[in-house]
Amino acid sequence: MTHTPSPDTQWPRWEVFKQDAPGKPHQAIGSVHAGDPEHALHTARNVFVRRPAAVSLWAVRWADLLTATPEELTTTPAVLETPGESGPYHVGIKRTSRRSMTFVDLVGTVEAHGPGDALRLAREQHPEALTWLVFPESAVVRTDDDPGTVESWFAPAVDKTYKQQQAYGVIGRHVGELKRAGRMPGRVNEEPHVGDHKVYDHPHDTVKP
């Protein structure tokens, strides 16, 4: 279903999609709150890619996603009429509920007249899915796929300074720029958050020395 905008007491929510290796699908792995696309990607890397393998990260504002389950489409079929821009839409599906984490695999794109139409096409192409997710290509912010970016952002190594807690200044500097530009939401904590948890206090991703 459509998502309500975040209150002005926090930054917008961004869904994060990670590709583990070339040829594998991008997967929805969680979300972060961030002030702009660059901030979203940096926060996503520091939260989700300090140790696991990855070659690409995407971030999409939560407000640009449209999702539905078969049950929701049965009770609220009007979601298939959700208006929006025409163009290419990415399609994600959840195939199983047996995993402990709720992964959604991106399985392709469709040309659609809007998010509702994209959702209709996703259901037609993947009727067995437990959940469908669509978003326009124009909503995606992504890391570059050149070898230098992949190496500097994702190559595992103990001497990667961005893995160390004291090296999170890149986010701090970006937060400062947002603050000086008057783009800080009311009462926001300047430390990056995942949901209600500060990055450094997040129970599922504790930084180790």
Contacts in CASP RR format, 6 or more apart in sequence:
PFRMAT RR
TARGET T0000
AUTHOR 0000-0000-0000
METHOD contacts of the structure
MODEL  1
MTHTPSPDTQWPRWEVFKQDAPGKPHQAIGSVHAGDPEHALHTARNVFVR
RPAAVSLWAVRWADLLTATPEELTTTPAVLETPGESGPYHVGIKRTSRRS
MTFVDLVGTVEAHGPGDALRLAREQHPEALTWLVFPESAVVRTDDDPGTV
ESWFAPAVDKTYKQQQAYGVIGRHVGELKRAGRMPGRVNEEPHVGDHKVY
DHPHDTVKP
1 66 0 8 1.000
1 67 0 8 1.000
1 68 0 8 1.000
1 72 0 8 1.000
1 76 0 8 1.000
1 79 0 8 1.000
2 66 0 8 1.000
2 79 0 8 1.000
2 82 0 8 1.000
3 13 0 8 1.000
3 62 0 8 1.000
3 63 0 8 1.000
3 65 0 8 1.000
5 12 0 8 1.000
5 63 0 8 1.000
6 12 0 8 1.000
6 13 0 8 1.000
6 33 0 8 1.000
6 62 0 8 1.000
8 185 0 8 1.000
8 186 0 8 1.000
9 185 0 8 1.000
9 186 0 8 1.000
9 187 0 8 1.000
9 188 0 8 1.000
10 33 0 8 1.000
10 185 0 8 1.000
10 188 0 8 1.000
10 193 0 8 1.000
11 33 0 8 1.000
11 34 0 8 1.000
11 35 0 8 1.000
11 39 0 8 1.000
11 185 0 8 1.000
11 188 0 8 1.000
12 33 0 8 1.000
12 34 0 8 1.000
12 35 0 8 1.000
12 61 0 8 1.000
12 62 0 8 1.000
12 63 0 8 1.000
13 31 0 8 1.000
13 32 0 8 1.000
13 33 0 8 1.000
13 61 0 8 1.000
13 62 0 8 1.000
13 195 0 8 1.000
14 31 0 8 1.000
14 32 0 8 1.000
14 33 0 8 1.000
14 34 0 8 1.000
14 40 0 8 1.000
14 44 0 8 1.000
14 59 0 8 1.000
14 60 0 8 1.000
14 61 0 8 1.000
14 62 0 8 1.000
15 28 0 8 1.000
15 30 0 8 1.000
15 31 0 8 1.000
15 59 0 8 1.000
15 60 0 8 1.000
15 61 0 8 1.000
15 62 0 8 1.000
15 65 0 8 1.000
16 28 0 8 1.000
16 29 0 8 1.000
16 30 0 8 1.000
16 31 0 8 1.000
16 32 0 8 1.000
16 40 0 8 1.000
16 44 0 8 1.000
16 47 0 8 1.000
16 48 0 8 1.000
16 57 0 8 1.000
16 58 0 8 1.000
16 59 0 8 1.000
17 26 0 8 1.000
17 27 0 8 1.000
17 28 0 8 1.000
17 29 0 8 1.000
17 57 0 8 1.000
17 58 0 8 1.000
17 59 0 8 1.000
17 60 0 8 1.000
17 106 0 8 1.000
18 26 0 8 1.000
18 27 0 8 1.000
18 29 0 8 1.000
18 48 0 8 1.000
18 49 0 8 1.000
18 52 0 8 1.000
18 54 0 8 1.000
18 56 0 8 1.000
18 57 0 8 1.000
18 58 0 8 1.000
19 25 0 8 1.000
19 26 0 8 1.000
19 27 0 8 1.000
19 54 0 8 1.000
19 55 0 8 1.000
19 56 0 8 1.000
19 57 0 8 1.000
20 27 0 8 1.000
20 52 0 8 1.000
20 53 0 8 1.000
20 54 0 8 1.000
20 55 0 8 1.000
21 53 0 8 1.000
21 55 0 8 1.000
22 55 0 8 1.000
25 105 0 8 1.000
25 106 0 8 1.000
25 107 0 8 1.000
26 56 0 8 1.000
26 58 0 8 1.000
26 105 0 8 1.000
26 106 0 8 1.000
27 103 0 8 1.000
27 104 0 8 1.000
27 105 0 8 1.000
27 106 0 8 1.000
28 92 0 8 1.000
28 102 0 8 1.000
28 103 0 8 1.000
28 104 0 8 1.000
28 106 0 8 1.000
28 133 0 8 1.000
29 48 0 8 1.000
29 101 0 8 1.000
29 103 0 8 1.000
30 48 0 8 1.000
30 194 0 8 1.000
31 62 0 8 1.000
31 194 0 8 1.000
31 195 0 8 1.000
32 40 0 8 1.000
32 43 0 8 1.000
32 44 0 8 1.000
32 47 0 8 1.000
32 59 0 8 1.000
32 192 0 8 1.000
32 193 0 8 1.000
32 194 0 8 1.000
32 195 0 8 1.000
33 43 0 8 1.000
33 192 0 8 1.000
33 193 0 8 1.000
33 194 0 8 1.000
33 195 0 8 1.000
34 40 0 8 1.000
34 43 0 8 1.000
34 59 0 8 1.000
34 192 0 8 1.000
35 178 0 8 1.000
35 183 0 8 1.000
36 178 0 8 1.000
36 183 0 8 1.000
37 59 0 8 1.000
37 141 0 8 1.000
38 141 0 8 1.000
38 174 0 8 1.000
39 171 0 8 1.000
39 174 0 8 1.000
39 175 0 8 1.000
39 178 0 8 1.000
40 59 0 8 1.000
40 141 0 8 1.000
41 57 0 8 1.000
41 59 0 8 1.000
41 141 0 8 1.000
41 142 0 8 1.000
41 143 0 8 1.000
42 170 0 8 1.000
42 171 0 8 1.000
42 174 0 8 1.000
43 171 0 8 1.000
43 192 0 8 1.000
43 199 0 8 1.000
44 57 0 8 1.000
44 59 0 8 1.000
45 57 0 8 1.000
45 153 0 8 1.000
45 154 0 8 1.000
45 162 0 8 1.000
46 162 0 8 1.000
46 168 0 8 1.000
46 171 0 8 1.000
46 192 0 8 1.000
46 199 0 8 1.000
47 192 0 8 1.000
47 194 0 8 1.000
47 199 0 8 1.000
47 202 0 8 1.000
47 205 0 8 1.000
48 54 0 8 1.000
48 57 0 8 1.000
48 205 0 8 1.000
49 57 0 8 1.000
49 153 0 8 1.000
49 154 0 8 1.000
50 162 0 8 1.000
50 163 0 8 1.000
50 205 0 8 1.000
50 207 0 8 1.000
51 156 0 8 1.000
51 163 0 8 1.000
53 154 0 8 1.000
53 156 0 8 1.000
54 153 0 8 1.000
54 154 0 8 1.000
55 145 0 8 1.000
55 150 0 8 1.000
55 154 0 8 1.000
56 142 0 8 1.000
56 143 0 8 1.000
56 145 0 8 1.000
56 150 0 8 1.000
57 142 0 8 1.000
57 143 0 8 1.000
57 153 0 8 1.000
58 140 0 8 1.000
58 141 0 8 1.000
58 142 0 8 1.000
58 143 0 8 1.000
59 140 0 8 1.000
59 141 0 8 1.000
59 142 0 8 1.000
60 135 0 8 1.000
60 139 0 8 1.000
60 140 0 8 1.000
60 141 0 8 1.000
61 139 0 8 1.000
64 135 0 8 1.000
64 136 0 8 1.000
64 139 0 8 1.000
65 133 0 8 1.000
65 134 0 8 1.000
65 135 0 8 1.000
66 79 0 8 1.000
66 82 0 8 1.000
66 115 0 8 1.000
66 116 0 8 1.000
66 118 0 8 1.000
66 119 0 8 1.000
66 133 0 8 1.000
66 134 0 8 1.000
66 135 0 8 1.000
67 131 0 8 1.000
67 132 0 8 1.000
67 133 0 8 1.000
67 134 0 8 1.000
68 76 0 8 1.000
68 79 0 8 1.000
68 119 0 8 1.000
68 131 0 8 1.000
68 132 0 8 1.000
69 130 0 8 1.000
69 131 0 8 1.000
69 132 0 8 1.000
70 129 0 8 1.000
70 130 0 8 1.000
72 79 0 8 1.000
73 79 0 8 1.000
73 80 0 8 1.000
73 123 0 8 1.000
79 116 0 8 1.000
79 119 0 8 1.000
80 116 0 8 1.000
80 117 0 8 1.000
80 119 0 8 1.000
80 120 0 8 1.000
81 116 0 8 1.000
82 114 0 8 1.000
82 115 0 8 1.000
82 116 0 8 1.000
82 119 0 8 1.000
83 114 0 8 1.000
83 115 0 8 1.000
83 116 0 8 1.000
84 113 0 8 1.000
84 114 0 8 1.000
84 115 0 8 1.000
84 116 0 8 1.000
85 114 0 8 1.000
85 136 0 8 1.000
85 138 0 8 1.000
86 112 0 8 1.000
86 113 0 8 1.000
86 114 0 8 1.000
87 111 0 8 1.000
87 112 0 8 1.000
87 113 0 8 1.000
87 114 0 8 1.000
87 136 0 8 1.000
87 137 0 8 1.000
88 109 0 8 1.000
88 110 0 8 1.000
88 111 0 8 1.000
88 112 0 8 1.000
88 136 0 8 1.000
88 137 0 8 1.000
89 109 0 8 1.000
89 110 0 8 1.000
89 111 0 8 1.000
89 112 0 8 1.000
89 114 0 8 1.000
89 115 0 8 1.000
89 118 0 8 1.000
89 134 0 8 1.000
89 135 0 8 1.000
89 136 0 8 1.000
89 137 0 8 1.000
90 106 0 8 1.000
90 108 0 8 1.000
90 109 0 8 1.000
90 134 0 8 1.000
90 135 0 8 1.000
90 136 0 8 1.000
90 137 0 8 1.000
90 140 0 8 1.000
91 106 0 8 1.000
91 107 0 8 1.000
91 108 0 8 1.000
91 109 0 8 1.000
91 110 0 8 1.000
91 118 0 8 1.000
91 121 0 8 1.000
91 122 0 8 1.000
91 125 0 8 1.000
91 126 0 8 1.000
91 132 0 8 1.000
91 133 0 8 1.000
91 134 0 8 1.000
92 104 0 8 1.000
92 105 0 8 1.000
92 106 0 8 1.000
92 107 0 8 1.000
92 108 0 8 1.000
92 122 0 8 1.000
92 132 0 8 1.000
92 133 0 8 1.000
92 134 0 8 1.000
93 104 0 8 1.000
93 105 0 8 1.000
93 107 0 8 1.000
93 122 0 8 1.000
93 126 0 8 1.000
93 129 0 8 1.000
93 130 0 8 1.000
93 131 0 8 1.000
93 132 0 8 1.000
93 133 0 8 1.000
94 102 0 8 1.000
94 103 0 8 1.000
94 104 0 8 1.000
94 105 0 8 1.000
94 129 0 8 1.000
94 130 0 8 1.000
94 131 0 8 1.000
94 133 0 8 1.000
95 105 0 8 1.000
95 128 0 8 1.000
95 129 0 8 1.000
95 130 0 8 1.000
96 130 0 8 1.000
97 130 0 8 1.000
104 131 0 8 1.000
104 133 0 8 1.000
107 126 0 8 1.000
109 137 0 8 1.000
110 118 0 8 1.000
110 121 0 8 1.000
110 122 0 8 1.000
110 125 0 8 1.000
110 134 0 8 1.000
112 118 0 8 1.000
112 121 0 8 1.000
112 134 0 8 1.000
114 136 0 8 1.000
115 134 0 8 1.000
115 135 0 8 1.000
115 136 0 8 1.000
116 134 0 8 1.000
118 134 0 8 1.000
118 136 0 8 1.000
119 132 0 8 1.000
119 134 0 8 1.000
122 129 0 8 1.000
122 132 0 8 1.000
122 133 0 8 1.000
122 134 0 8 1.000
123 129 0 8 1.000
123 132 0 8 1.000
126 132 0 8 1.000
143 149 0 8 1.000
143 150 0 8 1.000
143 153 0 8 1.000
161 167 0 8 1.000
162 168 0 8 1.000
162 170 0 8 1.000
164 207 0 8 1.000
165 200 0 8 1.000
165 207 0 8 1.000
168 199 0 8 1.000
171 192 0 8 1.000
172 190 0 8 1.000
175 184 0 8 1.000
175 190 0 8 1.000
175 192 0 8 1.000
176 190 0 8 1.000
178 184 0 8 1.000
179 190 0 8 1.000
184 190 0 8 1.000
189 198 0 8 1.000
191 198 0 8 1.000
191 199 0 8 1.000
191 200 0 8 1.000
192 198 0 8 1.000
192 199 0 8 1.000
193 199 0 8 1.000
194 202 0 8 1.000
194 205 0 8 1.000
197 203 0 8 1.000
199 205 0 8 1.000
200 207 0 8 1.000
END
